[in-house]
Amino acid sequence: MPESQVRTEILSRLRNVRGHIAGIERMVDEQQDCSNILVQISAVRSSVEKIGITLLENNAMECVLNNKHSTPEDQKNLEQVVKQMLTFLKR
């Protein structure tokens, strides 16, 4: 994904999280049920983790792709490692 697309995606997700947090603030202010608030906090945490994974994946790929000395084999190996990391992190 080109850098501008990643940036746009991340900013969109962050804005979504900001709106979600505002909703949680309203829930707390209105003294809504704790279990409902915790569900919403869990959703925000999941969203933030996904943002982090996207940043990690993009950064790792850019590091190798922008390295003048990287070979196609290096790129293939990195893609494999990134996929493994993502599989582990998504559990």
C-alpha positions in Angstrom: 0.0 0.0 0.0 1.5 3.4 -0.9 2.4 5.6 2.0 -0.4 8.1 1.3 -3.0 5.3 1.4 -1.6 4.0 4.7 -1.6 7.5 6.2 -5.2 8.1 5.1 -6.3 4.7 6.5 -4.6 5.3 9.8 -6.0 8.8 10.2 -9.5 7.5 9.4 -9.2 4.8 12.0 -7.9 7.2 14.6 -10.8 9.6 13.9 -13.1 6.6 14.4 -11.5 5.8 17.7 -11.7 9.4 18.8 -15.5 9.4 18.1 -15.8 6.1 19.9 -14.1 7.5 23.0 -16.4 10.5 22.9 -19.3 8.0 23.0 -17.8 6.2 26.0 -17.4 9.6 27.8 -21.1 10.2 27.3 -21.9 6.7 28.6 -19.9 7.4 31.7 -21.4 10.9 32.1 -24.9 9.3 31.8 -23.9 6.6 34.3 -24.7 3.8 32.0 -24.2 0.2 33.0 -20.5 -0.7 33.6 -20.6 -3.8 31.5 -21.8 -1.8 28.4 -18.9 0.7 28.9 -16.4 -2.1 29.2 -17.6 -3.6 25.9 -17.0 -0.3 24.2 -13.6 0.1 25.8 -12.7 -3.3 24.5 -13.8 -2.3 21.0 -11.6 0.8 21.2 -8.6 -1.3 22.4 -9.1 -3.6 19.5 -9.2 -0.7 17.1 -6.0 0.8 18.5 -4.2 -2.6 18.2 -5.2 -2.9 14.6 -3.8 0.6 13.9 -0.5 -0.5 15.6 -0.4 -3.7 13.5 -1.0 -1.7 10.3 1.9 0.7 11.3 4.2 -2.2 12.1 3.5 -4.0 8.9 3.9 -0.9 6.7 7.1 0.2 8.5 8.7 -3.3 8.2 7.9 -3.4 4.5 9.2 0.1 3.8 12.4 -0.6 5.6 13.3 -3.4 3.3 11.8 -2.0 0.1 13.7 1.3 0.6 17.0 -0.4 1.3 19.2 -0.2 -1.8 21.0 -3.4 -0.8 17.9 -5.6 -0.2 17.4 -8.5 -2.7 14.2 -10.0 -3.9 14.9 -12.9 -1.5 15.2 -10.4 1.4 11.8 -8.9 0.5 10.3 -12.4 0.3 11.7 -13.3 3.7 10.5 -10.1 5.2 7.0 -10.6 3.8 7.0 -14.1 5.4 8.1 -12.8 8.8 5.6 -10.0 8.7 2.8 -12.5 7.9 3.9 -14.7 10.8 4.0 -11.7 13.2 0.5 -10.6 12.1 -0.8 -14.1 12.6 0.6 -14.2 16.1 -0.6 -10.7 17.0 -4.1 -11.3 15.8 -4.7 -14.1 18.3 
